[in-house]
C-alpha cells in the first residue's frame, strides 16, 4: 500500500509545485494608466461562441470584432527567446461569421503605441492566422512590445476597429 501511495503523493506535490509557477503575479497597474475595464453590461458573443472567455478574463468589443482581456488590466509577459529584448503576447480576435477555412490569412492589422512614455513601435506577426477549435473560430497574431508600460492596442479588420489599453509588466 505504501509503495502505491508514495508515487501518488509525489505526483500531487510536483503538480502543485508546477502550478504555483504557472500562476501569474501581475504588478499593480499605476493610476496613470487608464486600462480598459469590463463594462457594466458585459459583451456576450453571439452563438456558437462561448459566453465567457475563462476565469480572470472578460470579452471586450462587439459582434463585429472582439477580444478577451484580463480583469486586472495587465499582462505579465516574458521574452520570446533568449536574447530577445521584446515582450511577447499572442492576441486573439473573434468576429461573428468569421470562417478560418475560407479566410486562413485574414486581413487583420494590429498596431500599438505606448501612452505613458516614449517607446519604439509595437511589432506584430502580420495579418494573423485563422484558427479553430471544436466549438469556436478565431484570428490570432503575435505582438511584441519593445518595453513594458501602458499601451494602447488597436485591431482592425475590414471596416471595424477595436482599441483597448493594457498595462504590460515583465
Secondary structure, DSSP 8 states (H G I E B T S, - for coil): -HHHHHHHHHHHHHHHHHHHHHS-------TTS------SS-----TTS-S---TTEEEEEETTEEEEEETTSEEE---SSTT--SEEEEEEEB-TT--TTT-SS--EEEEEEESSS-----EE-SS-EEEE-SS-EEEEEEEEESS-EEEEEEEEETTEEEEEEEEEE-
